[in-house]
Amino acid sequence: MRDLPLSQISAIREHVRRLGARPAHEQRILRLWAQAKPQDSGSRPLESFMPTALREDLPKLSADLSGLLRLQSEHPAADGSVRWLLALKDGQTVETVGLPRDGLCVSSQVGCAMGCVFCMTGREGLIRQVGSAEIVAQVAFARIHRTVRKVVFMGMGEPAHNLDNVMEAIEVLGTAGNIAHKSLVFSTVGDPRVFDRLPKGLVKPALAVSLHTTRADLRAQLLPRAPDMSPEALVEAAEIYARQTGYPIQYQWTLLQGINDSEEELDGIVRLLKGKYALMNMIPYNAVDDLPFQRPSWERAAEIARSLHQRGILTKLRNSAGQDVEGGCGQLRARHFLGNKPLDNAVPKMTNMPNSTMLRVTVSPKKSTP
């Protein structure tokens, strides 16, 4: 009857409606798929409530949805996380990460146009958008292997650059997918469209903002293609969304030794976030071959987090999941396609970098995870 590309939720809805699906049928199909349950689940026989054409098409539909992606490689880590490299139907790949405590990190793009200088994903540029159904398929795949109660859009890509697909996926996950709205976390470098669009959605996710520095000049070097919003303007816009939703903004700060770990930056964080409805996530950099950045010592990172907390900024020190398998975002894909060859793209020269003050204290090396 068809060979429809079902990479979009809207295409799935259109297909089942043509087969006679009513809203309850449509929602049931999406619910069982998003929760990784068979389409014949339940005590009632399908013949008792589902149109014949739709019922007869379910095996083919289920196979098509399962075929949206396939496992390319699996990389379990000692911290309880697992990184999956997943191949889409056209052969492109995305990375999806099962996190400790029932979390899942999904990708919204193949590659990324942002060009953040410390990120492997941005080195190859944007290849294509990930469809809304392909996003939900990452959750359905993960749920076959582990419990998923939280989904963060912090994998490959900038979600704001694929806003329609991401919002469509968020709506399905927050309704049919049985994920609490505050447990859906939309991550952005600070695209103004986010602050206009997210409040209008049926499902309003929590918001994570990649800040990384309080200096506008340094931010322009670290995130060269980010929208031209100063850190002050970004925090102001995010604070409005926090008050609208009742969810604190999760600010993300990748700690780069000698670049954004100075006392000057800590003073800037206090200036920007004191009194705001916010949580600061400090994440020591996940080292990448061929990139010249280093993570500060765990002692220094702990001292930074402790200092901010003492100054009134709720701060959590986290580790990127899967450090022991060198699975920082984009690395699995890069290794798959490039092997051990260095990337050709030159790293932009960083200028006027602050010097970090290395303070060594005695702390437990225990790692926390997202």
Phi, psi and omega in degrees: 000330183195157169227059186284139169287118184255035180285350179246140175302321181299326178291323177295314179300315181297319181296312183289332177293323178295336179268010175097009182293134169268170183307322181293322177295315181301313181293324179297316180298315180294321182296311182295321178294310183297334180261010176059042177247150179298149182288346176261018178296155178109163184276336182276136175293142182300329181299338185279349184212352186249137178305145185302313183299319180292317181298317181291336181274347187303317178301317179293319179297316179299318179295320179295319180291320177296330182276003178298332177208161177219155182288124175266315177201156183231137185223086177288149181238163184292338182277005180095354178274166175215135178253130178246133168262117187246131179267131175275174187296332181272005178093347175291159183233151174229160177253135178230137187235121170280121185259156172301159179062040169065028177262161177216133176253123183246159178259143180247352177216156167268110189081192182196143182268356189289327178069027177303128194289342182259008186247130180292323183302318184288350184292333183261359181075182180275128178261310174194165176281151173266127182293158182300321178290327177292331175290311179297326179298329176296322178290315179299319178298312182298324183291342173292332187255338184196166177286138177232116178241352180219136179233124179246134179267070184233015179275213181297134173102164174256108184306328181294338178275358178224047195296317182298313180294318181294316181292325177294319177294319179298320180297318179293316182293326181277352177243281181294330185279354176061039173252127178302143184302318181287349178263007169256118189242113179270121182254138180211154173281349178119053177275127182304332181298332179299317185286342174273321189275316187301319180295342183270352184285151175300319175252121181257107183282165167291160185238132173245131183244123177281105184263298172071337176197156176259002181260123181298321182292319179290322179298323179295333177277319181288321182237073192296338181249015176291151176304152184280071175242130177291157176305324180295315180293323179296314179295323179296315179294320180294323180296323177299316179294323178299318181288329178292320187263336186082012177252132176293146175286134177261101179278132182256133182222105176280115183282118179245120185301128177077004183241307182228029180244025184272165175296327177301317179292321179297320176298321179295321178298315179298318180298318184282322193252351180300124180086356180272157177276085194211155172231130177261121175260110176268122185234105176304137184305136175270105188304140181234130175302145177078357175248141191271021184259151181231153175271143175291165178299155178299326179296317179293318178299318179295322178295320177299311180298317180296318180297316179295318180298319180293337181263013172096011178253113178298115188229135175239133176265119185235160173244138172301131184296145173079030180303323186286347176253013180048053185250033176304152188307126180095343184287322180297314179298316181297317180294324181296318185268332186252349186063227179260010181288138177292152177286145182281331185299130178282145176279127179302142179289131180268131182240155177056041179283136176289154174268133179277149174263112185273107178255124181256126179228164180269112179223161176288139179280014180302136182259139171255158185230157180298000000 
